[in-house]
Amino acid sequence: MPRSSSPTRKKAAGRSRVLARTGGASYLARLGILYAHPIRMKIQTELYRREMGPTQWREEYGGSSYGMVLGHFRALEKHGWLRKVRNPKAAGRGRSRDLYRATELPVIDDDTWAELPTSIQIAFTARCLRLLGERIGGALARGAVDATPAGDRLFTCRSVGLDDRGWQEAMSYLSECFFSLTYEQQDAKVRLRDDPEPGVLVTIALAGFESPRAGRKTESDVAGGREADPLQLSDDGELPLSTRMAKVFGNSLNMEILNALHHEVLSPTQLKANLEAEESLQAIDRKCQTLTELGWLLRLGAASDPPPVFYKAAGPEAFDADLWGGIPAAAHETESWPVFDHFCRKAEEALRQGSFNARQDRHVTFCTFLLDDRGRQQVSLALEHCNDQLRKVERDARQRAGQRIPPPYAATFLLARFEDPEADCDC
């Protein structure tokens, strides 16, 4: 899922209209609906690029039944992720088919990000990096990155010294660039509707995060050096990680419980008192048991121990995520691999040592857009402009620090743009 700094006023206004249509449901609750089943994210992402109906979706991407696919479309429409745009008649019998478009990309802005418990933030970041690795690694292995003409390709990663002013400027440039790209996709979608040309799939990735500082203390250090309990982030098991996350941020009480247990070990009775919850003690206990089964909490003591039972949040410093396991071996042999390898090493180091999410406004976004020639040109200009701005931010930070004193900390930036006709729709 895209994760970015706060959206523009236009974006915020659009989200307010969506909330009005969905009865005022919170954005996190809507995200819970989107993440509740893996197919919903694929539907929503693909329909951000083009209009489509349940029948066409099932014909192209499959699904256990038309009724199941239709149910997901209706759930996404009900909660504001899709809107019905046309009802043209199909050829032959003349039966009309509803066509839908996505209303927005599921971008998590700073305010929403701050609401999430630490372990959910880690889970989101790990999932996003893993999908980014699969997307770009797969494109490298297919030769799509290096085969893209130089004028249509931007593939760079660098670590630079920054100060606080430089960081704020860089994050602002990345955020502005990302949202300008989403508008280009919307414009291209309208033009392609009447264009005989099919358009080209262009993958775009933007990232900026703080690298670990020497002497930085992790949460484990602050806790007295004890080893962190692992947070299970793999997709092995009955439920994928996205669904397990949705069961937390889609329920306000689950969010409150997990947030509380990140700070201290508590029993269900203590939780009820601390949260001033209206739910019964039995309901609180059931929530804790469910969160434990999902891997977000740890139950202290053996199952046979008498009450009281205590719970604590799992992790998050140590986890089992194999971030780059989806990168094909063939990607390592390509010309552009050293660039992406630099990003992978820096990102994993920052995530495991706690600096990746240390700043709430860090940026990770990636999507594959369907663009016409004009859209490709506009996207290229926007990304090149952003790249130039980041170079200027680095130069200005060095000048403010002085020739002999480096800026106080390091940040890593990734900017990628390349054509990939074989890119899938999972974003």
Buried (B, 14 or more C-beta within 10 A) or exposed (E): BBBBBBBEEEBEEBBEEBBEBBEEBBBBBBBBBBBBBBBBBBBBBBBBBBBBBBBBBBEEBEBEEEEBBBEBBEBBBBBBBBBEEEEEEEEEEEEEBBBBBBBBBBBBBBEBBEBBBBBBBBBBBBBBBBBBBBBBBBBBBBBBBBEBEEEBBBBBBBEBBBBEEBBBBBBBBBBBBBBBBBBBBBBBBEBBEEEEEEBBBBBBBBBBBBBBEEEBEBEBEEEEEEEBBBBBBBBEEEBBBBBBBBBBBBBEBBBBBBBBBBEEEBBBBBBBEBBEBEBEBEBBBEBBBBBBBBBBBBBEEEEEEEEEBBBBBBBBBBBEBEBBEBBBEBBBEBEBBEBBBBBBEBBBBBBBBBBBBBBBBBBBBBBBBBBBEEBBBBBBEBBEBBBEBBEBBBEBBBEEBEEEEEBBBBBBBBBBBBBBEEBBBBB
